[in-house]
């Protein structure tokens, strides 16, 4: 598993792309893309881009931790 390059939530950009999601979760970009296409993951299509609002990402992570 890759180590996250971010040290705190505040360091994250307002919107996360697959590269940032992968870095935060310590997974590859391709794994991040797969995750971002899953039902229930808070990704948003803007044109042909797929992004994740920082706050929704944090909520999703919290929900995963409850399982």
N, C-alpha and C positions, 0 to 999 in steps of 0.2 A: 504494500500500500504506500502511496506517495504521501508525503507530509504536507500539510497545508502551509501556504506561504503567508497567510493572514494571521495576525496575532489577536485581533479583536473585531467585533462586529462593526464598530465605527469605521474601520479601514475599508470596508466593502463599498463598492460604488452603489448608487441608487438602484440601478438595474444591472443584473448579472447576465452575462452571456455563457455559452457552454464552457468556454475556457476557464472563466472564473468559478463557475459551479464545480467543475472538475478539480480546480486547485483547492477550493474550500473543503470539498469532501474527500480529497486525496485519491481521486480516480482519474482515469484517462478522459480525454475530450470525447472520445467515441462513447464511453460509458455515460458521460454527462448528457450527451445528445439523446441516448436511449432513454435515460431517466426523464429528460425534459419532454419526451413524447408520451410518457405514461399518463394514463387517466389518473386524475387526482393530484398531479404535480402542477404547481401554480405558474405555468409558463404562459406567455402571451405572444401571439403572432403580431408583429409590426411589419407589414409588407412581407418580405420573405425571410425576415429575421425572427428568431425565437429568443425571447428574453424572459427574465424572472425578476419581478419586483423584490427588492431586498427584504422588505417587511414580510411579504408572503412566503419567501424562502425560509425566513426564520421561524414563522408559524409552522410550516411544513416540517422542518427539522424537529421542532418541539413535539409535534404529533407523532413522529416516528419514534421518538424517545419514550413515549407513553406505551408503546406496544410491548 
